[in-house]
Amino acid sequence: MSAFQVLQSKISQSNIDSGKISASHLTDELDRLIAGNDFVRMLRRSSQLSITASLSDDPAKLVCDLSAFAQQSDFATVLSMESLASVKHNIADDQLVKHLTHPVALVRRHATWLLSRRTPNAFAFKGLSDQLMVGGIDSMHAHRTLHKWSAYSPDTISIHLAERLESTHNAIIRARLIDLIGAVAGSTELLQRIASDSSEALTSRIAAIGALGERLTSKAQLTLKKLASVDDLIGNHAVLALNDLATLQAPIPSQNKAGLRIAQLVLTDGLDGKLSMGGRGDTGGVASLLVSLGEALARRSDVDHVLTIGRGTFADTLDPKASNHSALAYAMIAVGDHSRPAPTPESVWEQLPSIKRGLRRILQQNAPIDLLHLRMADAGTLAGLEVADTLGVPICFSAAPDPHNVIHSLQSRGELDQDKFVQLCTKEHVWFRARLIEKLAEQADRLVLFPRAKPSDILNLLGIDSHRNGQRVAVISEGIDLDLIRRTQSSYSCDDKTAQKHPDILLALANQIPKNRRNLPLLLSIGRLNPVKGMERVAAAWAFNKHLQSSYNLVIVGGDLVNPSQTERAVLNAIDQAVPVNGAHREGLVLLGGRPRADIARLLVATVKGRVGFWSQDGIYVDGALKEEFGLALIEALAAGLVVIAPSTGGPPTYVTQDDTGVLVDPSANLAAAIVQGTALVSRTGRGKRAQTMVAERYSIEVMAEQLVSLYQSDTVL
């Protein structure tokens, strides 16, 4: 079945005639999407309609109709643009170029992104270079569009960029321009001059040096060697660039062993064996998973090498810990530098060129790599997709419908209209990230689906026909390190005299419980301080319910409490609003910040068993998220023997038995009432044992590793 035949099976046939589609049919479809107010469906349908637009029987009329449709609202403008970008007529270019100066940021960003599908247009150069200077994902989109265009007209693009650089004195903006200049052929001499100019700002010189690390010329190498001879920051960056040149020129070693060589990437901080930054920033459940999974894979006889790649410091890149010959290794990619840091997810997007360089260097140093496993809808995953394609490394992708799930949750609660959707896209980039997920799900050699009542629903949501694409697909549950939980259970004592042997985490908890609230059980919630995790919902549910507030102490684990990020600060502020710092209820709330995974295991076990003189046994675990794609912390809580309160959407219904091992909560339901309901389950006979047996049989990290290796090795469509 051809792509067009697949499309025909999904859209109305009434206006299709000999492969041509009328303009009125497409705009009627857009009108129906507007009226339906179903934003998840809109994301899927608008992509299909872009194919429809390319088949229009009257492109000029279609552009006029789309322009008229766009007048309804900013949302309508953005909705129409994917179709506009597919129209085979030069007046479509005119409209997209016009949108580069639109007053709404999302419209400008969308036009910048979609122009990459078109051929070069000289009238767009200024608008695109203006977007390049904005920063964040705007810079990334402009970089990618102009870079693609440079393949058609490198001299024109180079001249334009050099002129903009000459007229710009802001160091950060110059660095963004240099990133692109470095990606365009024929600019080596300019890069050498900037890299060697001591009067140039450090961030600009660093950008030029990084770009020279991709230039296989003797002049570039001589410049870098001269800079590297000085032991300073510039010299260290030159050393790294020379390392890049060496990896580009080194032959790929042959595979001498029969076992798999696997790389897995999540661009998050502190991704080491101890997960030392667990729960801080974006270091959440997926980071914990990769650490445990890497260890489990490395223990297998059919795996020779597991390389786990995260985000680290510049020093990590100069002194890599990864060993090509060890069974288990970690490697870090530096994102940003001291002059152009990337402290937020938004700021990471513009660092795509350096992320790709770092990833390519790591993969080549650890070559051969049989497969790269990707999981997130972020800049690191985009870099992974492109670098793997360049190096010819197959990709396995865990296809979680994120950000689709966020949209669905907000929509189901009635919190999303057209204006709010535009705001969401502006802040969280859900449109682009949705397209990135769809692209990965379609192009990956192997696809992992999360457990659902109907796993195929995920493929349908993403518009993927895996059998048509020849992919290997498997439904695989995530797993946890059961041995860690079991070791903690066997060594734990609730007796205060022996509890002193435990690390500081239990002492820290004990010290924060005032005398008048001791011997109460705990409500425990663990996760990143991110709005999607719902920590503020948990705090409000506890504080506003008299029974819960008087009967339990609330313990929230996660976040950097000393130097919180903007996202973490927003959640902390929301917690403070629910439970005021000077209010009567505050003494029952304990914030412990992000903790390593060993501490998490101790807290889970301690919540079940209690600690004499400080808190009683039989606490409860609460997940306040509106939706969990899977929920590793919930699995860990069940393994420890806790009753869990979990969202009814996403993965939890596949492993939480309602009114036995836990309570499933609808996004619109009362969370406090669900927690109270859960308190009645604590004493249910055999409940804890049933939960632990279920986890051991289905959700150990060893089971996950076995299923993944089977998928990695598979050469047949499942």
N, C-alpha and C positions, 0 to 999 in steps of 0.2 A: 504494500500500500504506500503510495507516494505521500509526501508531506501535504500536498494540496488536497488529496483525497481524505486524509485525516481531518484537515480543516473543514472540508465540506460536510463531514459527518457531524460537525459540532455547530455549524451555523445554519441559519435559514437558507433554504434552497430557492425561495421564490424570486429572488433578484439576481440569481447566478445564471449566466447564459454563456455557454462556450468558454468558460474560464474567465469571463469578465464580470465585474461587479459594479453596480451603479453607485454613484456618489450618494444618492438619497438613502440607499440601503444602509450604508455605513453610518451616516449621521443619525438615522433612525435608531440604529443599535446604540449609539452613544447617548441619545436621548433616553433610551430605556435604562441604560446604566445609571444615568443621573437620577432618574425617577426612582429606581430601585433602592438607592442608598445602601447597597451591599458592597462594602469596600473590598472585601476579600475577593468576591466574584469580579469586581471591577478590575483588580490587578491582573487576574488571569485572562479576562475577556479583552482588555485593552491590548494585551500582547497578541492575541489572536487577530484582533482587528487591524493591527499594524500589517499583518500579512495580507489581509483583505484589501487594505489601501494600496498595496503594491500591484494589485490586480484590477484597479479601477479602469472602467472603460472611458472615463473622461477626467483625466488628472487635473486639468485646469479648473473645472467646475468643482471637483472635490476639494481643492485648496480653498476656493471661495466659500464652500459650504462649511468647511472646518473653521475657517476664520470667523464666519458668522456664529457658529456654535460656540466658539471660544469667548464671545462677548458676554455670555451669560454670567460668568464668575471666574475667579482665579482657578478654582478647581476644574471648571470646564476647559480652561486654557491648557492646563497641564494634561488633562485627560485626552485632549485632542492631539497633543504633540507627538505621541508615538506613531499615530496614524500619519500625521503630517510628514514625519521623517522618512516614511516609506513610500511616499508618493513620487512617482518617476516623472518629475517636471521641475524645471529650474525655478519656477515661482515658489515652490515649496522651500527652496533654499532662502529666498528673499524673506519669507515669513519667519523662518527659524533665526536668521540673522537679526531680524527686527526684534525678536524676543530677547536677544542678548542685552538690550538696554531697557527691558521691562522693569517697572518699579518693584515688582515682587521678586525676592531673592530666589524662591523655588523655581520660578519660571525661567530666570536667567540660568540657573544651574541645570535645569532640564534641557534647555536649548544647547548649552555647552556640551552636555553629555551626548545628546542625540545627533549633533552635527558630526560626530565621529563616524556615523553611518553614511555620510555624504562625501562627495569629492570636494577638494579644496575650493574655497571661495574667498577671494582677496578682501571682500567687504567684511568678512568675519574676523580678520586677523586682529584688529584693534580690540574688538569686544572680547575675543577669546584671551588675548594677552592681559586685558583688564581682569578677567576672571582668574587668570593664572596668579595674579598678585593678591587675590583675596585671602588665600590660605585655606587649610582644611580640605574638605572634599571638593570645593570649587576649584582649587588649584589642581587637584588630581584629575578632575574631568577635563580641564583645559589642557593640561599636560598630555593626556592620552589622545585627545582630539588632534592637537597640533603635531604631536609625534607621529600619529598615523598619517597625517597630511604631508609630513616631511618626506615620506617615501615617494610621493608624487612630485614634490617640488622642494627639495632640500635647500637649494640656494636661496629661494624666496623666503622660506621660513627662517633660515639662518640670518639673513640680512635684517629682517623685521625684528628678530629677537635681539640682535646686536644693537640696533637703534634704540630699542626700549631699554636695554641695559645701560647704554650711554647716557640716557636721560633720567635714570633712576639712581638715587643715592641711598635709599633705605636699604640697610644691610639684609634684612630678612627677605624683602621683595627681590633684591638682587640674587639671593640664594635660590629663590624659586625659579627665577629666569635661568640661572646657571644650571639647575637640575635639568631643565628642558634642553638647553644648549648642549649639555653633555650627552643627551640622547640623540642628537641630530648629527648626521654624518658631516665631516668636513670642518669641524670646529676645534680641532686639536690645538692649533696655535693659540687661539683665544683662551682656551682652558689653561694652557701652560702659562700664559702671561698672568692670568688671574691667580693661579696657584702660587706663583713665585713672587707676587707683588706684596711686600710687607706692609704697604699702606692700605691694602684692601682689608675689609672686615674679616674676622676669623671665620664666621659662618659662610661667607662667600668663598673663601679659600678652601674650606673643608668640602664644600659642594663641588668645586672644580677638581680637587684632588681625588675625590671619590669617582668622578666621571673619568678621569685619566686612567683609573684602574681597569677600565673597560676598553682602552685604546691600545691595540697591539701594534704599536709603532716604537721604533728605537728612540725617537725624540721624547715621547711620553715617558718611557722608562728612564731615560737620562734625567729628566726633570724630577721624577719621583725619587730616584736614588740620591740626587743632590739634596732634596728636602729631607729625606729620611736620615741623612748623615748628622742632623742636629737633633739632640734629644730634648724635644719639647712637644707641645700638643700637635703642631703642624707636622713635625717629624714622625710622630706616632701614627697620624692619619696617613702619611705617605707610606709608612711601613705596611699598613693594612692594604693600601691600594696596590703596592707591589705584590702582596700576598694574592690579591685578586688576579693580577696579571699572571702570576705563577700557576694558579689553578686553571685559568683559561687555557694555558699552553700545555698543561700536564696531560699525558695520555690517561684514559680511563682504565684503571686496573681490571684485570680479568677476574671473574668469579672462580675462586678455587674451592669453595665449599658448596654443598648441596642445599644448605638451609637458606631461608628467606633473610633478606636484608631490608628492614622496614624503617621508614621515617614517619614520624607523626608530629604535626605542627599545631600549636595554639600560641598566638602572640600575646602572652601574658607574663607578668613579672613573677620572679621567684619560683619558676618551674624547675625545681631541683628535687633530689631524692627525698628531702625532708619536708618539702612544700612549706618552706619557712614563712612565706607570705600568704598562706592560705586565708581566704576570707577578706583580704584587703584589696581595695581597688577592684580590678576585674579578675583576680585570682580566685575563682570559685570552684564549683563542682567538677567542671571539665578538666581543670588543672589537676585536681586530686585524682580524677579518673586516669589521666595520662600517666601519672607517676606510678600508680598501682598496676595499670595495664602494661606499661613498659617492663616492669619487674616480672609480671606473669609471662609475658611473651618471651623474655630473655631466658626464662627457666626451661623453655621447651627445646627439645632436641632438634626440631625441624625449623628452628629460627637461629640464625647465626649472629645477627646484629640488630639491635633496636636503638634508634636514634630519636630522642625526644627533643624538640626544638621549641624554645620559648623566647621571651624577651629579657635581655640583660643589659649590662653596662658596656661602655666602650672598652673598659679593662677586660671584660669577659671575652670580647672578640680578639683582643691582642694575645690573651693567654687562654686559648680554648681548652675546655676540659674534655671535649669529645675525643675518643680514641677509635680509630677506624677498625682496630683489631679486638676491641672488647665486646662482650655480649650486650652490655647496656651502657649507653652513653647519653650525655646531655650537652646541648650546644645552645648558645644564646645569640640573638640578633640585637644589635644596638639600634634603637629608634630615636632619632634626633641627636643633638649634641648640646653642649652647655650654652651655646649662643642661640640655638633654635631647638628648644626642648619640645617634647611631645607628651605633655602630662595628661591629656584627655583623649578619649577615643576619636573625637573630631580632629584633633591636631595630628593624629597618626596617619590619616589618609594621605596628606601631602608628602609623607615620607616614603611613599611607595617605591621610588627609584632606589633609595638606600636599602630598604627592606629586601627588595629583589636581589640586590648585589650580595647582601649578607646571606640570604637563603641559598643563592647559587653557589657561593663560596663553601658553605657548610655541606651542601649536598655533594659537590665535587670532591671535597676533602674526604668525604665518607663513601665515595663511590666504590663499587657499583651499588646503587639503591634500586631494589626491585619494585618498590611501591611507596607512594607518599599518601598518608591518610590525612584528610582535611575535615574540619568539623564546623567552623564558624562562618557567619556572614560578615566578615570584617576585612580590613586591609591586608592582614597576614594571609588570609585564605585567597584573596585575589592575587597576591604575589605568588602564592604557592601554585595556583592554577597556571599562571603565565610562565613561571620558571620551569615547572614540570613539563610543560608543553615544549619549551625550548630544549630541554635536556633529554626529552623522550622518555620521561619517567611516568609510568602509569599512575592514575589517581584512584583512590577509594574515597568516597564522600559519604559522611553520615548526614542524611537528608532530613533535618528537622525543619518544619515549616515556620521558621522564624525569619522575618518579622510577621508572617501571616497570623501567627497565634496571638501576638499582641493586638493586632488590628481586630481579630475576632473577639477577643475578650472585651475590649473597649466598646466594640459595636454591640455585643450581646448585653452589655450593661446600659446601653443607651447613652454612652458618653462620647459618641463620635458623630459629628455631622461634617458637611463639606469643608467648612472653615477650619474645624479642628483637625480634619485629616490633612489639610494643607500645612497646618502648624506641625503636626506629627512628622510629616515628610520632611519639612524644613529642619527639624531638630534631630530626628532619628534616622533620616535617609531611608525610610522603609521602602520607597518605590525602587530605588536603585538596589538595595540589599535584596529585595524580593526577586528582582531580575538576576542578580548574582547567584542566588540559590537555585533558581530555575536553570540557569546556564550550567552550573556545576552538576546538578542532578541529571541533566541531559548528556553532558560530555564525559562524566566520570566513567572509568572503565568498570568500576565496581561500586555498588550502591548499598548502603546500610540503612534500613528503615527501623524506626522505633516501634516497639510493640503497641498495637492498637487493636480494637475490636475488628476493624477492617484496615489493615496496613496499606492496602491499595488506595485508600482515601488520600494518603499523603501524595502518592504519585498523581492522582487525579487533580489534587489541588495545585500541584506544580506543573500540570499539563504534560506529564512524561509518559511515553509508551516505552517501557524498558525493553520489551521483547523486540520492538522494531529497531531500537538502537543497538541491540546486541550486548546489552549490559549483563553483568552478573549481579543479581540482587538477592539480599537476604535480610530477614527480620532478626535483629540481634539485640538482646537486652544489654544494657550497661551493667557492670558488675562492681562489687566492692571487695576490699581486702578483708575477708572473713577472719583470717588468722590474726590480724591486728585486733579485731574486736574480741576474739576468743582469748588471746594472750592478756588483754586488759581485764577481761572478766575473771580469769583465773588468778590474777595477781592483786585484784582489788579487794580492799577491806573497808567496811563502813566504820570500823573502830577508829576513833580519833587518834589513839596512841600510835597505831601503825600507819595511819593516813599521812603522817609527816614524811614518810618515805616517798610519797608521790611527788612529782614535779610541782612547780609553783602554781599551775593552773587551778588546782583544787584549793590551795591555800588562798589564792587570789579571790576565788569565789566565796570561800568561807569568811574571809575578812570583810567582804562587802555586804554581808547579810547582817543587819542590825540585830541586837539581842532580842528586841520585842517581836521580831519576825522569824526567829529561828525555829527549826523543827517543822516548818511547812514544806510540802513537796514543791517541786519545781515545774514550771512551764518552760520548756527549752525550745529555742528557735535558732537555727544556725544557717548562715548564708551571707552573701555579699550585701552590703548596704546599697542596694540598687532598688529603685521603685518597683521593678518587676518581681522582686522577692517578697514584697509586702510586709516588711518588718514594722512599718508604721501601723499597718492594719492589725497586726498582732498586739502591739502596744495599746492601741485604742480599744480593742476587744477586751483586753484584760483590765484596763483602767476604768472602763465605763460599766463593767459588770461587777456588782457588789460582791457576789458570791466568789467569783474568781479572784478578785483583788484581795479579799480577806482570807482566802484559803490557799493561795499559791503565791510564790515569788516567781517573777518573770525574769528569765536569763536570756539575753540576746547576744549571740556570738557572731562577730563579723565586723569588717570595716577597720580603717585606720583611725583610731580615736585621737591620736596625737596630731597627725597632719592629714586630715581627711581631704579627699578630692572634692571637687564641686558636687559631684553626684552624691558622694557619701555625706557631705555637709547638708545637702537638701533633705536626705532621709533622716539625719540626726535632728534637724530642725523640726521635721514632721513628728518625730518621736517626742521631742520636747513640747510640742503643742498638745499632743495627746496626754502626756504625763509631764506636767510642768516641773522644772528643776526644783523649785521651792514649794511644790505642792505636797499635800499630805500623802499621796500615793507613791511619791518618787522613791522612798526608801525601800519599796518592794521590788524595784527594777534594778537589775544588774546588767551593765554593759561590759563585756569582756574583750571586745575587739577581735580582729582576725587571729587565728591560732593555727599552728602546725597540725597535721592530721593525727599525730599521736595524742595531742591534747584533746582533739575532738572525740576520739574514741574514749578517753577517760571521762569526759563530760557526759557522754551518752550513758556509759555504764553507771556513773555516779548518780545520774538522774533516776535510774531504775532502782539502785540499791540503797541510796541515801548515804548520809554521813552523820554519825551519832553526834548530837549536840549542835548541828548546824542546819541540816535539812533532812526531811524524812524520805522514805522510799516511795516508789510508785508515782513518779512524775509522769508528765505527758509531753510529747513532741508536737509542735505546732508549725505547720508550713502555711504562711499567709499569702503565698503567691496566688494570683488569679488563675494561672495555668502553669503546669510543669510539663515540659516535653518528656521528661522521665522522672527525675527526682532522686539523685543518688543519696542525698542526706536522709531522705525518707527511708530508703532501703537500709541504710546504716542504723537508723533508729529502730526499725523493725528487727534487725539482727541483734540489737542490744536488748530487745524485749519490751520496748516502749509501745504504748498506744500512740497512734499517729493521727493527727488532724491534717487532711490533705485536700488539695483542689480536686474537684470532680472532673475537670477537663484535662486532656492530655494523657500522660502515661499512668498516673496513680491508680485509676480504676482497674488496670490490668494486674495489680498486685496487692491492693488494699481490699480486704474483705469487709464490706460495710457492716457496721454494728458488731464486728467481732475483733479484727485486728486494728480497726480504726474507723474514722468517720470521714466520708467524702463530702466536701462542701461546694455547692454551686457558687459561681462568682457573685450572684446577686443575693445569696443567703446570708444569714446572720452568723458571723464567724464565732462570736462569743457563745451563742447557743450551741453551736457544733462542739466547741471545747467542753462545755458543760455536759453535753451528751457523751463525749468521750470519757469523762471522769467515771461514768458508770461501767465502763468496759474494763477498767484496770483489774478488777478482781475476778473477771470471767475465767473459769477453770480451763486451763490448757491454752489460753489465748497466746501467751508469750512463746510457748513451745511451738505452736502451729506457725506463728510468724517466722520464727527462727529456722524451722525446718523448710518452709517455703523458700526463704532467702538462700539457704544452703543448696537447695536443689536447683534453683533457677537463676540466681543472681550473684554467684561468686565470680570473682575476677578470672579464675581459672576457666570457668565455663565460657565466659565471654572471649577469652584468648583463644580457646579451642575453636569456637565458632568463627572468629575472625580469620584465623589461619586457614580454615577450610575455605572461606570465601576468597582470601588472597590467592590461594593455590588453584582455585577453580578456573577451568577453561571453558566451562559450559554455562549456558543461560539457565538460571534456576527457575 
